[in-house]
Amino acid sequence: MRTLAEIRQQIDQLDEQILQLVNARAECAQEVAEVKRTDPQESDGRFYRPERETEVLERMIRLNGGPLAGPEIGRLFREIMSACLALETPLRIAFFGPEGTFTHTAAYKHFGQSVLTVPLATIDEVFREVEAGAAHYGVVPVENSSEGVVNHTLDSFMNSSLQIMGEVELRIHHHLLVAAGTKIESVSRIYSHQQSLAQCRKWLDAHFPQAERMAVSSNAEAARRVSGEWHSAAIAGETAGRIYALNSLYHNIEDDPNNTTRFLVIGREPVGVTGQDKTSVLVAVHNRAGALYQVLEPFNREGISLTRIETRPSRSDLWSYVFFIDFEGHQKNAAVIKVLDGLRNSVAELKILGSYPRAIW
């Protein structure tokens, strides 16, 4: 068995090798940027390529032999790619804020920490910021496994030209956060968003049955409030705790450990094929018998699996409906092309919202 000093010496040597390799990779990223700027055949004005990043992450996770788990490897390489991309062009990411929300966490999970994140008050504002070019991309919530679909996001797609460029699946973990110096026995009030209070109700009943529960506009707002109070606590995520310098008294207090929220990354450019893709479409149907069957039949005929279907009222026709459909495959795949061609001939309107790499961890 080696001594502790010998093991630490090897760790120091490995750290030096990692440092050299990371910087060598960064130099390659700078070369890529220069080629894109000077070579007309390679330049399309885009530095961020989600299909390429997905290819790299999937490859690293596939090659990983441990002991680090696949998601940890994914996070490490995400941050390396984020830092390297920032050398090419710093990305400005709009998200449904304020700072410290789970949407903020989702933005960092997808793009890494080396981006400028811009919190906005409404989902509509995120769409407008990206449409105007004031932000490169946006991140908005679209559905939660326990609360259902976010209708504001679906409705925003009806009149927007933006494309879905990616998705983020985030396991929602709630923590009980307090300001420095706050003691457990002094907590008499707990702030959080009403949905988070509901998602932690059983835990609160068991551990803080006498504490007053105060619903606020967001978990980030809850964290902001308790940062200056000695007798209160907030239910929020790690990002909010880090921003407001709070201590976590308890971790993962949610009643459902599988509670997950899905977010969409929106932008102005189409995304190439990765082989592990999803496509989202908006379909407006004629108000007649068998309309839904005509929508679903082409998918069944081509053997394409639907991953989500939601219904929203049409804004232009009373008692008519619009279907939002997510399904496996890319719009450039042969089977998907057949489905889309079939839908165009049988529905009132077909709008392709985008094809994008599915979430990989």
Sequence and secondary structure as in RCSB ss.txt:
>XXXX:A:sequence
MRTLAEIRQQIDQLDEQILQLVNARAECAQEVAEVKRTDPQESDGRFYRPERETEVLERMIRLNGGPLAGPEIGR
LFREIMSACLALETPLRIAFFGPEGTFTHTAAYKHFGQSVLTVPLATIDEVFREVEAGAAHYGVVPVENSSEGVV
NHTLDSFMNSSLQIMGEVELRIHHHLLVAAGTKIESVSRIYSHQQSLAQCRKWLDAHFPQAERMAVSSNAEAARR
VSGEWHSAAIAGETAGRIYALNSLYHNIEDDPNNTTRFLVIGREPVGVTGQDKTSVLVAVHNRAGALYQVLEPFN
REGISLTRIETRPSRSDLWSYVFFIDFEGHQKNAAVIKVLDGLRNSVAELKILGSYPRAIW
>XXXX:A:secstr
   HHHHHHHHHHHHHHHHHHHHHHHHHHHHHHHHHHH TTT SS    HHHHHHHHHHHHHH  SSS HHHHHH
HHHHHHHHHHHHH   EEEEESSTTSHHHHHHHHHH SSSEEEEESSHHHHHHHHHTTSSSEEEEEEEETTTEE 
HHHHHHHHT   EEEEEEEEE   EEEE TT  GGG  EEEEEHHHHHHTHHHHHHH TTSEEEEES HHHHHHH
HTT SSEEEEE HHHHHHTT EEEES   S TT EEEEEEEESS     SSEEEEEEEE  SSTTHHHHHHHHHH
HHT  EEEEEEEE SSSTT EEEEEEEES TTSHHHHHHHHHHHTTSSEEEEEEEEE    
